[in-house]
Amino acid sequence: MDTDRTHDAPPAADTTTAVPPLPAGTRLLHIGPHKTGTTAVQGALFAAKEEMARHGVDFPAHSRHPIEAVLAACARPAMMGDTVPTERHWQRLLDRVRATGARTSVVSSEFFADTEDASAIARIVEQLGGVGVPPLERSREWGRVHVLVTLRPLVRIMPSQWQQYVQNGLRLGYEPWLEHMLRRAPYDRPTPSFWRRHRHDRLVERWVAATGPDRVTVVVVDDRDRDGLMRTFEALLGLPGGVLEPDPETVNRSLTLAETEMLRNLNKEFRGNGLPEELYSRLVRHGAIAHMKNSCSPASRDVKIRTPRWALEAAAGIGAEAAARIGGTGVRVLGDLRTLSAVPEAPPESGEQPRLAPEAAARALFGALAAVAATAGAGKGRTVHRTSSKELVKVLGHRCLKRLRLR
């Protein structure tokens, strides 16, 4: 990608802390993109749905993240091995939105950012805003949809997004991946979704074209303020402070470099042996990786994913251009757009090779075994890391004995 761009930051954006609430009856549509605090927000909204309802705000989705519904609306495929999205998933979500009536509601999914199709975006806005409304009244109802975009600097998104792609099957290393994204035209291989999501100016412009600038708010996330994003959502929704709090069960931590490299090599073996994608989804992503992430915390000695200086500068240049264009759209900006073009100091190379902690390896292996047991009925209705070791071992033992008897 062309990196010959100015690094001059745009003028400071509106950083007023007193955010006025959106009008009662607004349908707030949070579109991400990925790696901007979306999982934490969705977890907090879902955990507080009953309390929010007491304050006139509904969370209509039946789960923390209605991913199948959103992928269907955006005509995007499922992640490797996951449930195939259908129009029925989307219609169910629309039915739940319709049931909120004239109350304020909020729908959040970073996968809304994955569509570049103008007609799909217009359809989403129309259906969310005018669902269940006679055609002659729909133009008035469309005004109920307000789009919220949360942004972080590309320099912080890139390592996090790469390791997330590896969690979804990517086999390419970090620096080769950066080369493809930043230096090799047309910059869309092997992860074409990256720039759909993270060319942030174009993302904002696509949704402004469907709603107008007065119905789009951009929040620039300040990583130094851990509670800032939750407080912003509370203010926009007219909720009392403290209603939205991070849910420990939905913390989506990034993998360390050693963990990511372990998984990347597993992906090579998996692909090379032609195993079914459903197996990857169940045993690897929702089994091994989910359990390892939820039961192991990175240690201070773990080697972090390091972005080379040339990539930091290239990303900051793209961020500066994006900030300038976003500032010119007329949308409301909460936070400082200049942070999108900041170039952080690259940490010095330690020379230390990443090493996977034995505990992390054991947790990952146990997560895969737990997924097998859960498939057989243990912990039904629960995530793998919530199922007790004793229960999982019991089920696995029964399965082994059953297989031995059948021989």
Disulfide bonds with the S-S distance in Angstrom:
none
